[in-house]
Amino acid sequence: MTTADRSYRLGAADSADVLVVGAGLAGLNTATLLARQGHDVLVVERRTNLAAAIRTTGIFVRKTLDDFPLPPDCLGPPIRRVVLYPPDLRRPVSLTSPRDEYRVGDMAPLYEASAAAAAAAGVRIALGTRYAGRQGNTFHLAGRDEPTAVRARFVVGADGARSRVARDLALDRNRHLIVGAEEVFELAGSHEPPTFHCVLDPSLAPGYLAWVVNDGQHAHVGVAGYADRYPDGLRRAVERFSGSAPGLSGVERPGTVERRGGPIPVGGLLRRISCADGLLVGDAAGAVSPLTAGGLDPCLRQSELAADVLNDALRSGDSDTLANYDGAALRTRFRGRLMLRRGLAQVRTPTTAAAAFTLLRTPFGKAAASRVLFGDRSFPDPTPK
Ligand SMILES: Cc1cc2nc3c(=O)[nH]c(=O)nc-3n(C[C@H](O)[C@H](O)[C@H](O)COP(=O)(O)OP(=O)(O)OC[C@H]3O[C@@H](n4cnc5c(N)ncnc54)[C@H](O)[C@@H]3O)c2cc1C
């Protein structure tokens, strides 16, 4: 049975301890952890099917795979090899880790598995239901039936990069975003080892990267960058890249491919992410690495902190405890990554990108790239109190 089959139907006088807006990884995980602590949790999600309109490539890094029990049947083969290319794709820099570094999630079943875990913990999930605003502790929802309202003690904004909940709670909002899009298709195997190919070409991916992930089971071919800097738009950039993308020799692109895409906040964790009425998690909180644009590890790690803080507030009846959920304190740990993001944003011409490769080909450059790509960094643990 899928989440759509058991989607909760809202009643006229529904209420919950916590209303979670958004059934991405951050929302589902926060909801599950809260329900396991005995709280009554309602998740509302505007999509009608969690396996559709996926917005992520789904690359999980080693530290996430080590620390969280993701269902192994929802993960692709381990990847140890990364190849970095300049705009002309010549003389790429190949880096191989002695350890398994990445695995690509099969995201449709993985979201379904997360929702099933939430439901098993007692979370009610209402699909096809959009959060539309609030008045105090009454939250307005628009869904398949009549518009309705629910009362909740706290609200969790897990509603992505352009969070409506953040706006309504007067919390900080993401201002520094890139946009990404990719094509995904199945592969019948590969003679090459599973590889993550990254192309630094500002005409394809202005301020970020174009990528091909080929793990032998699926190919992901995508680009991401600053929306206003794509010379002829994001869609055209994906098309252009997919015609010349490395790492796919001998692979025939099928006529129909899955398309994914969306905004990615890269300004670092926001400072004000909680107030007496609720808090933000995941993309809504800006919890994405400004350098790698990885947001899946933060979703899982930050939701643990969010659930702990909400549990304390619900048990003590003291909403002041939500002040412990402080983005400003955690944000300082992003300083290095924010600096490198600024550097990447400055790569505006193919000539600058090619020059960066002169440095990257040196032993120092390779060691620095390996540290970023194969390092142990993840979303920071909360500051000790
Ligand atoms: C193209 C692309 C590729 C990426 N690849 C990777 C990667 O490989 N590895 C990695 O670590 N990170 C990657 N990221 C980033 C990562 O996917 C995100 O950081 C992460 O998925 C965010 O999860 P979330 O739960 O915070 O938000 P989301 O997954 O965006 O979930 C938010 C949910 O809220 C719902 N919602 C929004 N508004 C409302 C509303 N008003 N009412 C009800 N529901 C609402 C949305 O429908 C959505 O389901 C990528 C991002 C993009 C765009």
The ligand as a Gaussian input file, in Angstrom:
#p B3LYP/6-31G(d) Opt

LIG

0 1
 C       18.213000      19.202000      -8.910000
 C       18.623000      18.987000      -7.476000
 C       19.518000      17.965000      -7.170000
 C       19.914000      17.769000      -5.839000
 N       20.758000      16.736000      -5.569000
 C       21.139000      16.503000      -4.294000
 C       21.956000      15.388000      -3.986000
 O       22.295000      14.591000      -4.863000
 N       22.352000      15.204000      -2.689000
 C       21.973000      16.048000      -1.690000
 O       22.368000      15.845000      -0.532000
 N       21.153000      17.107000      -1.957000
 C       20.725000      17.334000      -3.224000
 N       19.868000      18.378000      -3.485000
 C       19.339000      19.124000      -2.347000
 C       18.318000      18.242000      -1.605000
 O       17.525000      17.558000      -2.526000
 C       17.413000      19.066000      -0.704000
 O       18.261000      19.822000       0.145000
 C       16.484000      18.196000       0.128000
 O       15.776000      17.297000      -0.681000
 C       15.522000      19.101000       0.881000
 O       14.557000      18.330000       1.546000
 P       13.373000      19.052000       2.335000
 O       12.593000      17.964000       2.971000
 O       13.901000      20.155000       3.168000
 O       12.557000      19.769000       1.195000
 P       11.754000      19.156000      -0.036000
 O       12.224000      17.792000      -0.385000
 O       11.759000      20.218000      -1.081000
 O       10.306000      18.973000       0.555000
 C        9.455000      20.063000       0.777000
 C        8.054000      19.546000       0.587000
 O        7.138000      20.552000       1.004000
 C        6.035000      20.527000       0.128000
 N        5.404000      21.837000       0.225000
 C        5.913000      23.050000      -0.140000
 N        5.027000      24.025000       0.149000
 C        3.941000      23.419000       0.696000
 C        2.691000      23.911000       1.199000
 N        2.385000      25.233000       1.192000
 N        1.800000      23.023000       1.683000
 C        2.086000      21.676000       1.695000
 N        3.250000      21.166000       1.220000
 C        4.166000      22.030000       0.745000
 C        6.654000      20.246000      -1.234000
 O        5.717000      19.712000      -2.140000
 C        7.737000      19.226000      -0.876000
 O        7.289000      17.901000      -0.970000
 C       19.430000      18.603000      -4.797000
 C       18.503000      19.616000      -5.107000
 C       18.103000      19.796000      -6.430000
 C       17.104000      20.877000      -6.728000

